[in-house]
Amino acid sequence: MYDDTIAAIATANGIGSIAIIRLSGSQALSIAKTLTKKENFAPRYATLSTIFNAQNELIDEAIVIYFAGPHSFTAEDIVEIQCHGGFIVAQSILKATLAAGARLANPGEFSKRAFFNGRIDLSEAEAIAQLIEAKSEDAAKILASQMKGSLKEYIENIRDAIIHIIAYSEVSIDYAEEDLPQDLVAQIEQQLQDLHKSLERTLMASKSREGLMQGFRVAIVGKPNVGKSSLLNSLLNYNRAIVSEIAGTTRDTIEEQVKIGTHLIRIVDTAGIREASDEIEKIGIERSLEAIESSDIVVALFDASRERDSEDEKILSLIKENAHGKKNIFIKNKIDLAEKFDTQGIDFDLELNTKESVLSLIESLKNIMDTTNTSDEMMLISQRQISAVENTLKAIEEAYEPLHMQELEILSFHLGEAVKEMASITRPFENDEMLDKMFGSFCLGK
């Protein structure tokens, strides 16, 4: 438990019907009593209260709810004051809590206290943080599940399995005279292979669904004047980009967010890719190439009314170079005009006129994003978690050779590293756990 009491406004800034001021710590209840001049607050009951400042001036009439520790989010006493929203009222109440003995909370400090007080682990804390910024309904469902401990349970199972293997190894080192399974090496190798396969599936599923968590990035690419800006405007339903017949009108990337289906995506309209005529256009084209590399979906636009040329070939080459892990949608645009484009070697997904209707493209984007979450594999939601699993896989791979050589001390070292990496996702590894597993699994009589 912490000695001080923290306070912060828990709702977004701005005008709204309700704002929430949250306090956590040993003085939370006494500060609430000071502000309301009430002596009794029943835990988990909403109490209509009048709020006063240090000068005994009325601030607002609000709902006060007291959550007694350890049965609260931070495992400390928590008080939430639900007041009228706006720019002034919540700030005035927060100022009153500070005057009464609280201090202003640091960013994320409520969740930090929940973690250090054993209320949540790191995976649940990350899920809480990302749920607030979820870019799709599917992502929100995954994060809500992890907030309730699904990833924690998965990690704990993997972690326990590795600890059991370490226990086998340690017993073999220290109690070689005891009756141990003859096929111990084969058993351990099979268990390691099973763990490796499970973690590898999780890692691959997580990387393939990264756009689900971070928000899909869709890059619109093509040579100048193929209709990229018109396509962006149609998707946004307003004229965001300037449209003209002059090649090179869009000289930089333009990014906008739009909701398609249940997904909030970021669409990037790139500068037309060609041989640059000046330094500014060259910079814009370089940013276009970066947009292709960093995108999850590439929408490649080709003008059906113009003959295929070297600039079109350049677009095709760039898409091929950056094809790994991306979905590509090839569109033949301006189909209302006489067709001159040579389609040989290109399988077009759609034919449309971007100035009229882009419903078919919207449906294609929706289908791609919806099918991204078809896997039932557990999902890692941050680069920190992904790195930890990658390091775990590396440690398991490095354990095979000492296992075959029956160098069990080295085997235990590598598996210990694997346990530490997995534990970093949820909570620190304690050596006593390994000892408990070891002595609990074998009747050593020692």
Beta strands, then each sheet from edge to edge (+ up, - down):
strand 1: 6-9
strand 2: 18-24
strand 3: 46-52
strand 4: 58-67
strand 5: 78-84
strand 6: 103-104
strand 7: 217-221
strand 8: 254-260
strand 9: 263-269
strand 10: 297-303
strand 11: 327-333
strand 12: 350-352
sheet 1: 3+ 4- 5+ 2- 1+ 6+
sheet 2: 8+ 9- 7- 10- 11- 12-
end
